[in-house]
Amino acid sequence: MVQTTTNLPEPVEDDAAAVRHWLGRIAERYDADARRRLAAAGELLLECHGNALLDTGESAVRHRLATADVLFGLRMDADTLCAALLQGCAGRDAAGADRLTETFGPALVRMTEDLARIEHLTRVEYVAEGGKRAARNRQEREENLRRMLLGIGADVRVVLVVLAERVHLLRRSKVLPPERRHEIAADTRRVYAPLANRLGVWQLKWELEDLSLRAAEPETYMRIAKALAERRNERQDYIARVLSVLRKELAAAGIEAEVTGRPKHIYSIWRKMQRKGVDIDQIFDLRAVRVLVDDVPACYSALGVVHGLWAHIPSEFDDYIATPKGNNYQSLHTAVVGPEDKPLEVQIRTHGMHRHAEYGVAAHWAYKEAKGHDPDFQHRVVSMRQWLEHAGDADQGEETTPPPNGELTPANVYVLTPQAKVVELPRGATPLDFAYAIHSEIGHRCRGARVDGRMVPLTYQLKSGETVEILTQKNAQPSRDWLSAHHGYLATARARNRVRQWFKQQDFDRHLAEGRTALERELSRLGIDSSPHWDKLAERFNLKTGEDLLAAVGRGDLAAGQVARKAGEPRADRREPPDELPAPRATPPARERSARSEVVVAGVGDLMTHMAACCRPVPYDKLVGYVSVGRGVIVHRRNCREILKLSADERERLVDVSWAEQPAETGYPVGVELSAADRRGLLRDISSALADADADVLGSDTRTDANNDTAHMRFTIAVTDSAHLERIIARLKQLPDVLDVRRAQ
């Protein structure tokens, strides 16, 4: 059963006397400076809370003292105890904040501020829901709340204060109404006990779980406690005797081993009874011992010593070394009939296996809670646990030291929607990132934000525990400034990609309309059915949908005439055998193929042609020829700027030009312009994309705009035809941070 040790006076004295009594009881462990800070915290505690009473019937002063006393039992440093005493005293007024900073320093003030935010967040009431989906949603909220409690501050001691306060609340919960008591017990089981488990604070975890079971199901708790037929201290004495015998026998066998043990707590016994559907007399690990050795052979040697000392229970042996669990957990588990004919569980593993079980992917909390934790979050939890283990290993008279700032700094922040939903974002995220995390349309229409009720700029960096409200306008649209890293509007790749997609979609819609108009006009001119099956036609150009085909025409990536001619060609699977052979078709005399070109000049044979350097046509661009003096026909794209600038007299020298039926399988030089947010590795990614698309780079030019951190590049590449060029442009557009890619005009 749960037994409480305390340094607080009983019976209850007045608060000032209780503070003095407690300070006197704990003074021996701390130096003069620490005692001075604790005394100053006690004075401020009395000033801040006065005669305030809590719903448990005790004063706020006594509640804070009891929380600090739990932390004293964990051998925490004076600053942690001061933070527990000063909880609720920060931020009352500017003078009070200055006084706290001057007396205790900025680090402790930050701890009290973090505790104030957590106190606000833990008041959030979750709406009861039903069904499997509601259960999944509840589990997700609880997981986010645990993550948020770990992410509020960079100092793990803040979380310890929260857990210690929860322990004392449960100790006092028996005076509360049943409904409130059950609510506290449920929150403890779902949020606070798993949090203590992750941090490896076993003393708090066991007490939180036992107290929550006692609060929620007092009859069950008492039945199990009585069935144990012994006090917890007696079980601890039993374990101590077992450890003494086992250490002696292992040493006699020449096995270097670290042997530890503990009696199983009541909640854990209850859980195993529930899971296995058995009574308490069929639970064999009420008392457990762990043996750590140097290597695998020593594990089996130690197992032999254990089985030589006590008779083992065959059905309770598991060799997870020979057959590891799915998460690579390794250990030997056996149950024996120990001294006094009492069942005893023994776990044997190497030190490496133990580290993996405690800190690796096999960590107890990782597989017990069946959650997929990201590496950054797990690394932070492991760092916290390692620091706490070091703090717990301090000598009897040694005070723990604060954890390092950088190692425990969380990689993410956890903020709330106005409906109290927790949203996880990377550190440095802004309200605009938050808006896009909620929904893309909210991000697109975002025009302002309130954080904890006050207006903030969209570049404000969010902090864990803040409540964010997004202000939108119906007709608002994203700004291209949002994509500039220099302006600091967006920190998440998700949000940047949503903004880029929005701009690409706007261009896509425009190109789609222009392409549809151009194709319908060309189909009408050629007398072809104006309603072909665009999706089927798109497949012939290696495009996914008909809309992609129309947009490609609108962008100029495909020539309208080229697509129209394909639309007019009969498909092989649609042809019907003719009733009679068609008459031989005469070769049109007006269209002769030039021996020196891959293009056909209407009405002229054997005429010299040159591809224009200004627009660099590629196969199946829409063409026009300009009859020059001394150089033959200069072949341009029809939308070439040089052609559009010709005067009326010069336009008389234009002739129709088309691609020959079989263009040469050579590379055609073409210019591609690209704009992107400047970043490290950008040119490497572009070069790799071009290589993957089988594009030879003939030349390049790059310039960077320092005002908005944007890179502008122009490449001359060799392509086989316009479809090849379109594939290259599409591949470049998929690269991260690329804003726009187009064919050079």
C-alpha positions in Angstrom: 0.0 0.0 0.0 1.1 3.6 -0.6 3.0 5.0 2.4 3.7 8.7 2.6 6.7 10.3 4.3 6.7 14.0 5.0 8.7 16.8 6.6 5.5 18.9 7.2 4.2 19.4 10.7 1.2 17.5 12.0 -1.3 18.5 13.3 -1.8 21.4 11.0 -0.2 24.6 12.3 -0.7 28.1 10.8 1.0 28.5 7.4 3.9 30.7 8.5 4.8 28.1 11.3 4.5 25.3 8.7 7.0 27.0 6.4 9.5 27.5 9.2 9.1 23.9 10.4 9.7 22.6 6.9 12.7 24.8 6.2 14.2 23.6 9.4 13.7 19.9 8.6 15.3 20.1 5.1 18.1 22.7 5.9 20.8 20.1 6.6 21.0 19.0 3.0 21.7 22.4 1.4 24.5 25.0 1.7 24.0 28.5 3.1 23.2 30.1 -0.3 20.6 27.5 -1.1 19.0 27.9 2.4 18.9 31.7 1.8 17.0 31.2 -1.5 14.6 28.7 0.0 13.8 31.0 2.9 13.2 33.9 0.4 10.9 31.6 -1.6 9.0 30.7 1.6 8.4 34.4 2.4 7.1 35.1 -1.1 4.9 32.0 -0.9 3.2 33.5 2.1 2.8 36.9 0.4 1.5 35.5 -2.8 -1.2 33.1 -1.5 -2.1 34.5 1.9 -5.0 32.6 3.3 -6.2 31.1 0.0 -7.9 27.7 0.3 -8.1 24.9 -2.4 -11.0 22.6 -3.1 -9.1 19.9 -1.2 -9.6 21.9 2.0 -6.0 22.7 2.6 -4.4 26.1 2.1 -2.5 27.0 -1.1 0.6 27.5 1.0 0.4 24.0 2.5 -0.2 22.6 -1.0 3.0 24.2 -2.4 5.0 23.1 0.6 3.8 19.5 0.1 4.8 19.6 -3.6 8.2 20.9 -2.7 8.6 18.2 0.0 7.9 15.5 -2.7 10.7 16.9 -4.7 12.9 17.0 -1.6 12.4 13.3 -1.4 13.7 12.9 -5.0 16.9 14.8 -3.8 16.3 17.7 -6.2 18.3 20.9 -6.0 17.1 24.1 -4.2 16.0 25.9 -7.4 13.5 23.1 -8.1 12.1 23.4 -4.7 11.9 27.2 -5.0 10.1 26.8 -8.3 7.5 24.6 -6.6 7.1 27.1 -3.8 6.8 30.1 -6.2 4.3 28.5 -8.6 1.6 31.1 -9.2 3.7 34.0 -8.1 5.2 34.9 -11.5 3.7 37.6 -13.7 1.4 39.2 -11.2 3.0 42.6 -11.9 6.2 44.0 -13.3 7.6 44.8 -9.9 7.0 41.3 -8.7 8.7 39.9 -11.8 11.8 42.1 -11.2 11.9 41.1 -7.6 11.9 37.4 -8.6 14.6 37.9 -11.2 16.8 39.8 -8.7 16.4 37.3 -5.9 16.4 34.0 -7.8 17.8 34.7 -11.3 16.2 34.5 -14.8 16.4 30.7 -15.0 14.1 30.2 -12.0 11.8 32.9 -13.2 11.4 31.1 -16.6 10.6 27.9 -14.7 7.8 29.6 -12.8 6.5 31.1 -16.0 6.5 27.7 -17.6 4.6 26.3 -14.6 2.0 29.0 -14.9 1.4 28.1 -18.6 1.1 24.4 -17.7 -1.3 25.2 -14.9 -3.5 27.1 -17.4 -3.3 24.2 -19.9 -4.2 21.4 -17.5 -7.5 23.2 -16.7 -8.7 22.3 -20.2 -11.7 19.9 -20.0 -12.0 17.4 -22.8 -15.5 16.7 -24.2 -16.6 13.1 -23.6 -17.1 11.2 -26.9 -18.0 7.7 -27.8 -16.9 5.1 -30.4 -13.6 3.8 -31.6 -12.8 7.0 -33.5 -13.5 9.1 -30.4 -11.1 6.8 -28.4 -8.4 7.3 -31.0 -9.0 11.1 -30.9 -8.8 11.1 -27.1 -5.5 9.1 -27.2 -4.1 11.5 -29.7 -5.0 14.5 -27.5 -3.5 12.8 -24.5 -0.3 12.0 -26.4 -0.1 15.6 -27.5 -0.7 16.8 -24.0 2.2 14.7 -22.7 4.4 16.0 -25.5 3.4 19.5 -24.7 4.2 19.1 -21.0 7.6 17.9 -22.0 8.0 20.7 -24.5 6.8 23.7 -22.5 10.3 24.5 -21.2 13.8 23.4 -21.9 14.2 22.5 -18.2 13.1 19.0 -17.2 12.7 20.1 -13.6 9.5 21.9 -14.6 7.9 18.5 -15.5 9.1 17.1 -12.1 7.3 19.9 -10.3 4.1 19.1 -12.2 4.4 15.4 -11.4 5.1 16.1 -7.7 2.1 18.4 -7.5 -0.1 15.7 -9.0 1.2 13.2 -6.5 0.1 15.5 -3.6 -3.3 16.2 -5.2 -3.9 12.5 -5.3 -2.9 12.1 -1.7 -5.5 14.6 -0.8 -8.2 13.5 -3.3 -10.1 11.3 -0.8 -11.8 14.4 0.6 -13.1 15.4 -2.9 -16.5 14.4 -4.3 -16.4 11.1 -6.2 -16.9 12.6 -9.6 -13.9 15.0 -9.2 -11.8 12.2 -7.6 -12.5 9.9 -10.6 -11.7 12.6 -13.0 -8.3 13.3 -11.4 -7.5 9.5 -11.3 -8.4 9.1 -15.0 -6.2 12.1 -16.0 -3.3 10.7 -13.9 -3.5 7.2 -15.6 -3.7 8.6 -19.1 -1.3 11.5 -18.9 0.8 12.0 -15.8 1.8 8.4 -15.0 2.9 7.7 -18.6 4.9 10.9 -18.4 6.7 9.8 -15.3 7.3 6.5 -16.9 9.0 8.1 -20.0 11.3 10.1 -17.7 12.1 7.0 -15.6 11.0 8.7 -12.4 9.9 5.4 -10.9 9.1 6.6 -7.4 6.6 9.1 -8.8 5.2 6.7 -11.4 4.5 3.9 -8.9 2.8 6.3 -6.5 0.8 8.0 -9.2 -0.5 4.7 -10.5 -1.3 3.3 -7.0 -3.0 6.5 -5.8 -5.0 6.7 -9.1 -6.2 3.1 -8.6 -7.1 3.9 -4.9 -9.0 7.0 -6.0 -10.9 5.4 -8.8 -11.5 1.9 -7.4 -10.9 1.9 -3.7 -12.5 -1.5 -3.1 -10.3 -3.2 -5.7 -7.3 -1.5 -4.3 -8.0 -2.6 -0.8 -8.7 -6.2 -1.9 -5.4 -6.5 -3.7 -3.6 -4.9 -0.8 -5.1 -7.3 1.7 -4.4 -10.3 -0.6 -0.7 -9.5 -0.5 -0.9 -10.3 3.2 2.1 -8.2 4.0 3.2 -4.6 4.2 5.2 -3.0 1.4 8.1 -2.5 3.8 8.1 -6.3 4.5 8.2 -7.0 0.8 11.1 -4.6 0.4 12.9 -6.4 3.3 12.3 -9.7 1.5 13.9 -8.3 -1.7 16.8 -7.1 0.2 17.5 -10.6 1.7 17.2 -12.1 -1.8 19.6 -9.6 -3.2 22.1 -10.4 -0.5 22.0 -14.1 -1.2 22.1 -13.7 -5.0 25.1 -11.4 -4.9 27.0 -13.7 -2.7 26.3 -16.8 -4.9 27.2 -14.9 -8.1 30.5 -13.7 -6.6 31.3 -17.3 -5.6 30.7 -18.4 -9.1 33.1 -15.7 -10.4 30.4 -13.7 -12.1 30.7 -9.9 -11.9 27.1 -8.7 -11.7 25.0 -5.7 -10.7 21.9 -7.0 -8.9 18.9 -4.7 -8.1 15.3 -5.4 -7.2 12.0 -4.0 -6.1 8.6 -5.3 -5.0 5.9 -4.9 -7.7 3.4 -2.1 -6.9 -0.4 -2.7 -6.5 -1.4 -1.0 -9.8 1.0 -3.1 -11.8 -0.4 -6.3 -10.1 -3.9 -5.2 -11.0 -3.0 -4.5 -14.6 -1.5 -8.0 -15.0 -4.5 -9.6 -13.4 -6.7 -7.7 -15.8 -4.6 -8.5 -18.8 -4.2 -12.3 -18.0 -7.6 -12.7 -16.5 -6.2 -14.5 -13.4 -6.3 -14.0 -9.7 -3.4 -12.7 -7.6 -2.2 -16.2 -6.6 -1.3 -16.8 -10.3 0.9 -13.7 -10.5 4.6 -14.7 -10.2 6.4 -11.4 -10.4 5.0 -9.7 -7.2 8.7 -9.5 -6.3 11.3 -9.0 -9.0 15.1 -9.0 -9.3 17.3 -7.8 -12.2 20.8 -9.0 -12.8 23.2 -7.0 -15.1 26.3 -8.7 -16.4 29.1 -8.0 -18.9 28.3 -10.4 -21.8 25.9 -13.0 -23.1 27.8 -16.1 -21.7 27.6 -14.5 -18.3 23.8 -14.2 -18.7 23.4 -17.9 -19.0 25.9 -18.6 -16.2 23.9 -16.3 -14.0 20.7 -18.1 -15.0 22.4 -21.4 -13.9 23.2 -19.9 -10.5 19.6 -18.7 -10.0 18.1 -22.0 -11.0 20.7 -23.7 -8.7 19.5 -21.6 -5.8 15.8 -21.9 -6.2 13.4 -24.2 -8.1 12.2 -22.6 -11.3 8.7 -22.5 -12.7 9.0 -24.0 -16.3 6.0 -22.2 -17.7 7.4 -18.8 -16.7 10.7 -18.9 -18.6 11.4 -16.7 -21.7 14.7 -16.5 -23.6 14.5 -13.1 -25.4 18.3 -13.2 -26.0 18.0 -16.1 -28.4 14.7 -14.8 -29.7 14.5 -11.0 -29.3 11.2 -9.2 -29.4 10.1 -7.2 -32.4 11.7 -4.1 -31.0 15.0 -5.9 -30.5 14.4 -6.1 -26.7 16.7 -8.8 -25.3 16.7 -10.4 -21.8 16.3 -13.7 -19.9 13.1 -13.8 -17.9 12.5 -16.6 -15.3 10.3 -17.2 -12.3 11.4 -19.2 -9.3 10.1 -20.4 -6.0 12.2 -18.2 -3.7 12.9 -18.1 0.0 9.9 -18.8 2.2 8.2 -20.5 -0.8 7.3 -17.1 -2.4 7.4 -16.6 -6.2 10.2 -14.4 -7.5 10.8 -13.1 -11.0 14.4 -12.7 -12.1 15.5 -10.8 -15.3 19.1 -11.3 -16.5 20.6 -9.2 -19.3 23.9 -7.4 -20.3 24.6 -3.8 -19.6 24.2 -3.0 -23.3 20.8 -4.8 -23.5 19.7 -2.8 -20.4 20.7 0.5 -22.1 18.8 -0.4 -25.2 15.8 -1.4 -23.1 15.9 1.9 -21.2 17.0 4.4 -23.8 16.7 2.7 -27.2 13.7 1.8 -29.4 12.9 -0.9 -26.9 12.4 1.6 -24.2 9.6 0.6 -21.8 7.4 3.6 -22.6 7.9 3.1 -26.4 6.5 -0.4 -26.5 4.1 -0.2 -23.6 2.3 2.8 -25.0 2.6 1.5 -28.6 3.4 5.0 -30.0 5.6 5.9 -33.0 7.8 8.7 -31.6 9.9 10.8 -33.8 13.7 10.7 -33.3 14.1 14.3 -32.0 11.4 13.8 -29.4 12.8 10.4 -28.3 16.3 11.9 -28.1 15.0 14.7 -25.8 13.2 12.2 -23.5 16.4 10.0 -23.4 18.5 13.1 -22.5 16.0 14.0 -19.7 16.1 10.5 -18.3 19.9 10.3 -18.4 20.2 13.6 -16.5 17.6 12.4 -14.0 19.5 9.2 -13.5 22.7 11.2 -12.8 20.8 13.4 -10.4 19.4 10.3 -8.6 22.9 8.8 -8.3 24.2 11.8 -6.4 25.7 11.2 -3.0 23.6 11.5 0.1 24.8 15.0 0.9 25.2 16.2 -2.7 22.7 18.5 -4.3 21.7 17.9 -8.0 22.9 20.5 -10.6 20.6 22.0 -13.2 20.5 20.2 -16.6 22.4 21.7 -19.6 20.3 24.1 -21.7 21.1 22.9 -25.2 20.8 19.2 -24.7 17.2 19.3 -23.4 15.9 22.1 -25.6 12.8 20.7 -27.4 12.8 20.5 -31.2 9.0 21.3 -31.3 6.5 23.6 -29.8 3.0 22.7 -28.8 0.3 25.3 -29.1 -3.5 25.3 -28.7 -6.4 26.1 -31.0 -9.2 28.2 -29.4 -11.0 24.8 -29.1 -8.1 23.5 -26.9 -6.8 21.1 -29.6 -3.0 20.7 -29.3 -1.0 21.3 -32.5 2.6 20.2 -32.8 5.0 22.5 -34.9 8.7 22.7 -35.2 10.5 25.3 -33.1 10.5 28.7 -34.8 7.0 28.2 -36.4 4.8 31.2 -36.9 1.1 31.8 -36.8 1.0 31.3 -40.5 2.6 27.9 -40.1 -0.1 27.2 -37.6 -2.9 28.3 -40.0 -1.6 25.9 -42.7 -1.3 23.1 -40.2 -5.1 23.5 -39.4 -6.2 23.7 -43.1 -4.8 25.0 -46.3 -7.7 27.3 -46.9 -7.3 28.9 -43.5 -3.6 29.5 -44.4 -4.5 31.0 -47.8 -7.0 33.4 -46.3 -5.0 34.3 -43.2 -4.6 38.0 -42.6 -3.7 38.2 -38.9 -3.4 36.3 -35.6 -4.0 36.6 -31.9 -1.8 34.7 -29.4 -3.3 34.5 -25.9 -5.7 37.2 -26.9 -3.2 39.8 -28.2 -2.5 40.7 -31.8 0.9 39.5 -33.1 2.6 39.8 -36.5 2.5 36.8 -38.8 6.3 36.5 -38.3 5.9 36.0 -34.5 7.6 32.8 -33.3 5.2 30.6 -31.3 6.0 29.2 -27.9 4.6 26.0 -26.3 1.4 26.5 -24.4 0.1 29.5 -26.3 -3.4 29.7 -27.7 -3.5 30.8 -31.3 -6.5 32.3 -33.1 -6.2 33.0 -36.9 -8.0 35.9 -38.5 -9.1 35.4 -42.0 -10.7 37.4 -44.9 -13.0 35.8 -47.5 -11.2 37.0 -50.6 -7.6 37.1 -49.2 -4.8 35.4 -51.1 -1.3 34.3 -50.3 1.6 36.7 -50.8 4.8 35.7 -52.6 6.6 37.4 -49.7 5.6 34.4 -47.6 8.0 32.2 -49.6 11.0 34.4 -48.8 13.1 33.0 -46.1 14.4 36.5 -45.5 11.0 37.8 -44.3 10.5 34.9 -41.9 6.8 34.2 -42.5 7.0 30.4 -42.8 9.2 27.9 -41.0 7.6 24.6 -42.1 8.0 22.8 -45.4 4.3 21.9 -45.4 3.2 25.5 -45.4 5.7 26.6 -48.0 4.6 23.8 -50.3 0.9 24.8 -49.9 1.7 28.4 -50.9 3.7 27.2 -53.9 0.9 24.9 -55.0 -1.5 27.8 -54.7 0.5 30.0 -57.1 1.1 27.0 -59.4 -2.6 26.4 -59.5 -3.3 30.0 -60.4 -0.9 29.8 -63.3 -2.3 26.4 -64.2 -5.8 27.7 -64.5 -4.7 30.5 -66.8 -2.6 28.2 -69.0 -5.5 25.7 -69.1 -7.9 28.4 -70.5 -5.3 29.7 -73.0 -4.5 26.2 -74.2 -8.1 25.2 -74.6 -8.8 28.3 -76.7 -5.7 27.8 -78.9 -6.5 24.1 -79.5 -10.2 24.7 -80.3 -9.1 27.4 -82.8 -6.6 25.1 -84.5 -9.0 22.2 -84.6 -11.6 24.4 -86.3 -9.0 25.7 -88.8 -8.0 22.1 -89.7 -11.7 20.9 -89.8 -11.2 18.4 -87.1 -13.7 17.4 -84.5 -13.5 20.1 -81.8 -14.3 17.8 -78.9 -11.6 15.0 -78.9 -11.1 12.8 -75.9 -8.5 14.9 -74.2 -7.4 12.3 -71.6 -6.7 9.7 -74.3 -4.9 12.3 -76.4 -2.8 13.3 -73.3 -1.5 9.7 -73.1 0.1 10.1 -76.5 2.2 12.9 -75.1 3.1 11.1 -71.9 0.8 13.3 -69.8 -1.6 12.2 -67.1 -4.8 14.1 -67.9 -6.4 16.1 -70.6 -6.1 19.2 -68.4 -2.3 18.7 -68.2 -2.3 18.6 -72.0 -4.3 21.8 -72.4 -2.1 23.6 -69.8 1.0 22.4 -71.7 -0.3 24.0 -74.8 -1.2 27.2 -73.0 2.4 27.4 -71.5 3.9 27.0 -75.0 5.4 23.6 -74.0 3.4 21.9 -76.8 2.4 23.5 -80.1 -1.3 23.7 -80.7 -0.9 22.5 -84.3 1.1 19.5 -83.2 -1.6 18.4 -80.8 -4.4 19.2 -83.3 -2.7 17.0 -85.9 -2.4 14.2 -83.4 -6.1 14.6 -82.6 -7.0 14.3 -86.3 -5.0 11.1 -86.8 -7.2 7.9 -86.6 -6.2 5.6 -83.7 -5.1 2.1 -84.8 -7.7 0.5 -82.6 -10.5 2.4 -84.2 -9.8 1.8 -87.9 -12.2 -0.4 -89.9 -11.0 -2.3 -93.0 -11.9 -0.3 -96.1 -14.3 -1.7 -98.7 -11.8 -1.0 -101.5 -8.2 0.0 -101.7 -7.8 3.8 -101.7 -6.3 5.5 -104.7 -2.6 6.2 -104.5 -2.0 9.7 -103.0 0.3 11.9 -105.0 3.1 13.6 -103.1 2.3 17.3 -102.9 4.8 19.1 -105.1 4.6 22.3 -103.0 6.2 20.7 -99.9 9.7 19.4 -100.4 12.0 18.3 -97.6 15.2 20.3 -97.4 18.3 18.1 -97.5 20.0 20.3 -94.9 17.1 20.6 -92.4 14.7 18.7 -90.3 11.9 21.1 -91.3 9.7 21.4 -94.4 9.4 24.9 -96.1 6.1 25.2 -97.9 6.4 25.7 -101.6 10.2 25.7 -101.7 12.6 22.8 -102.2 16.3 22.4 -101.4 16.5 25.7 -99.6 19.0 26.3 -96.8 17.4 26.7 -93.3 18.8 27.7 -90.0 17.3 27.5 -86.5 16.9 30.9 -84.8 19.1 31.4 -81.8 16.7 33.8 -80.2 13.9 31.3 -79.5 15.6 27.9 -80.2 12.8 25.8 -81.7 12.6 22.1 -80.8 10.5 19.4 -82.5 7.0 20.0 -82.5 7.0 23.7 -81.7 4.8 25.7 -83.9 7.1 27.2 -86.6 7.3 30.1 -89.0 10.2 30.9 -91.4 11.8 34.2 -92.3 13.4 34.5 -95.7 16.7 36.2 -95.1 19.2 37.6 -97.5 22.1 35.2 -98.0 21.2 32.8 -95.2 18.2 31.1 -96.5 15.2 30.6 -94.2 15.6 31.4 -90.5 13.2 29.1 -88.6 11.5 30.7 -85.5 8.8 29.7 -83.1 5.5 31.4 -84.0 5.4 33.2 -80.6 9.0 34.4 -80.9 9.4 38.0 -79.7 11.6 38.8 -82.8 8.8 37.7 -85.1 6.2 39.6 -83.2 8.3 42.8 -83.5 8.5 42.6 -87.4 7.0 45.5 -89.4 4.3 45.0 -92.0 6.8 45.0 -94.9 9.0 42.4 -93.1 6.1 40.1 -92.4 5.7 39.6 -96.2 8.9 37.6 -96.1 7.4 35.0 -93.7 6.7 31.5 -95.0 5.0 28.5 -93.5 7.4 25.9 -92.0 6.6 22.6 -90.3 8.6 19.8 -88.9 9.4 16.9 -91.2 7.8 13.6 -90.4 11.0 12.1 -88.9 13.0 14.7 -87.0 16.7 13.9 -86.5 17.4 12.2 -83.2 19.8 14.9 -82.0 19.7 17.4 -79.2 18.2 20.8 -79.7 19.5 23.7 -77.6 16.8 25.4 -75.6 16.8 27.9 -72.7 15.1 27.3 -69.4 14.6 29.9 -66.7 14.2 29.0 -63.0 13.5 31.0 -59.9 13.9 29.5 -56.4 14.4 30.4 -52.7 18.1 30.5 -52.3 19.4 27.7 -50.1 22.4 25.4 -49.7 22.4 22.5 -52.1 20.0 24.1 -54.6 22.4 23.9 -57.6 23.3 20.3 -56.7 19.6 19.3 -56.7 18.9 21.0 -60.0 21.9 19.3 -61.6 20.8 15.9 -60.4 17.2 16.5 -61.7 18.6 17.5 -65.1 20.8 14.4 -65.2 17.8 12.2 -64.2 15.9 13.7 -67.1 18.7 12.9 -69.6 19.2 16.6 -70.3 22.7 17.8 -71.3 23.6 21.2 -69.9 25.2 23.4 -72.6 25.5 26.5 -70.5 24.2 28.2 -67.3 24.0 31.6 -65.7 23.0 32.2 -62.0 22.4 35.4 -60.0 21.0 35.9 -56.5 18.8 38.6 -55.3 20.0 39.4 -51.7 16.9 41.5 -51.0 14.5 38.5 -50.9 17.0 35.6 -50.9 15.9 34.4 -54.3 18.1 32.7 -56.9 17.4 33.3 -60.6 19.0 30.8 -63.1 19.1 30.3 -66.8 20.2 27.0 -68.4 20.8 26.1 -72.0 20.0 22.4 -72.3 19.8 19.9 -75.2 16.4 18.3 -75.7 15.0 15.9 -78.3 11.6 17.4 -78.6 9.0 19.5 -76.8 7.7 16.5 -74.8 11.2 16.0 -73.5 11.4 19.6 -72.5 8.1 19.4 -70.8 9.3 16.4 -68.7 12.4 18.3 -67.7 10.4 21.4 -66.6 8.0 19.2 -64.6 10.9 17.5 -62.8 12.5 20.8 -61.9 9.1 22.2 -60.5 9.0 19.3 -58.1 12.2 20.3 -56.4 11.9 21.8 -52.9 12.0 25.7 -52.8 11.6 26.0 -56.6 9.2 28.9 -57.2 8.9 28.9 -61.0 10.3 27.2 -64.1 9.6 28.2 -67.6 11.0 28.0 -71.1 13.1 31.1 -72.0 11.4 33.4 -74.5 
